[in-house]
Amino acid sequence: MTVVSEPFSTLAAAGSAAAIRSRVNVPLRFPDGFVSTAEVLTFHGLADGKEHLLLALGAWEQALLDPASAASGPLVRLHSECLTGDVFGSQRCDCGPQLREAVEEISATGGFLLYLRQEGRGIGLYSKLDAYALQDTGLDTYEANLALGHGEDERDYTAAAQMLGAIGATTVRLLTNNPDKAAQLGVLGIRITEQVPTGVHLSPANHRYLTAKRDHTAHTLDLAPAVVPSHDEMLARVDALVPRLRERAEETEQIRRLPDATMEDLRDAGVFRMLSPKAVGGFGMGVETYVEAVRRLGRGCPSTAWTVGHLIEHVWMLARWPRDVQDEVFANGPAPLAAATGAPVGQAVKVPGGYSISGRWTFASGVMHSDWALLAVQHGDVRLQCLVPMSDVELLDVWHTAGLRGTGSNDVRTENLFVPEYRTLDWALLSAADNPGSRIHQEPIIHTPMAALLNLVAPAAALGAAEHAVELFRERILVRKVKNTAEDRQADSPLAQARFSLAYGLVAMARLQWDEAIRVVTASYQHRPVMMTDEERAQFRLALALSGKASADAVRHIMAGSGGSAHRLSHPLQRIQRDVDVLLNHPTLTLDPILEQAGRGLLGLGFTVPSF
């Protein structure tokens, strides 16, 4: 929301000028592991004589002095001291999460956090605790203040205006949901070009408190966040889709994309919102829910699992970009769909305002359902990812394959396409744990290095497909009569019993390796920054590759014992085999190079393929 206030001609309204008395650098660390560094300033001559602090964060000098930034001003947050929330983590308010959020957002853009010694909206710590007791009897936060003989909000921001004036920040972007802060600063001579809302940190304990702020003092709070399903609820939704995916598997293969009915079912189930951050209306779920959902979709249709797995993952990729891009792509909902491809890498030429890119990119999975394309390009020694609308690229219908036909993984082409600079990002920064989005969103998965999730879709789809194949084989041998045999059904044959048990065991092995890979990647959340050691990365990639191989071996073993009729195009087993064979040729499951690099990692020799 933009709120342009007209200041008085000078800061005279703020009283006598304040002066900076000291500066000191202070490293900051929050309980969730987020770190930053602040230059903390103290002042002489503040109107109320209190020991307020100004924390200068990020590239604050550039935000203050750069002419391109001066028109809008640095990002500023006025944060009133809250001992119970800031220090002890009280859930009766949202002050602690707001402080954490503000430091991260201001660090990312450059600006100032003013820590104002105005406990309890200016009534003091003891009175605030007395107000809490009254709130327990049924009064809201404002009524309790009045009952104690105080004003609803006794805070005065004269000292804040003095502090901003002393550092030269007379034009600012104000990070707040409170219209009174903007109004007071405007009267005191601070020009506010934009009022940037803070997040809504809703909990059962503070719902009534935030509702009072919204209804009583017009705080800009949306207290109807998305209802986030639990892990089990999300997987139950996915399981409910599996029978429909099986019914549409042949159609999916024939039209070489996901049917519209399937896309509608997936949206209705909220599948694409799984990894989308809660701040934009997503579910903010973790890697365990995501990969298990892809695996279960693979039990219904591997092409669907592959496509959906990547579309979910690409929402997660978009949440790693800076705020201006996120504001654009999430403007129409919490799950913008994008295809992403970097093979081969295109070329970029620097032009005024951005880049001109050209290239032909292959294997753009999900492109038939996307509004955006994420394209890798090379500019000198730097690899960039460019975000472009699908309407700006040429789609080439080339996906004619033996397996995974329903993914529609076609090529895209551009020739001298202009991409504005803000929609380009260094791949190294985007793929790192400390990416721009990690400074905006608190979900741990946003901090996960890019390569971890990129390697999960193929083995998940393969395992789900193999589990379905075992299910089909069991049903088949319990009723099938094999020619030229004495048994009434195939299951009565000792050889068939042995074949089934071997297939079953191979899938169990695939599942165990799969579980090990997920254990390794989730354990990396304990590191700060979130990252894997070389040994962990080797374990992770090796476990996924062995899981994929065991899945494929199980499917081939099943097909060898299923007779000629299983090779008819109408039979799901032949489709599963073709899909899994294609999956095994994806770089994330190609065994020889993975074995080589994993061996180097496990032996401490270092990787010769940096992207491994």
Disulfide bonds with the S-S distance in Angstrom:
none
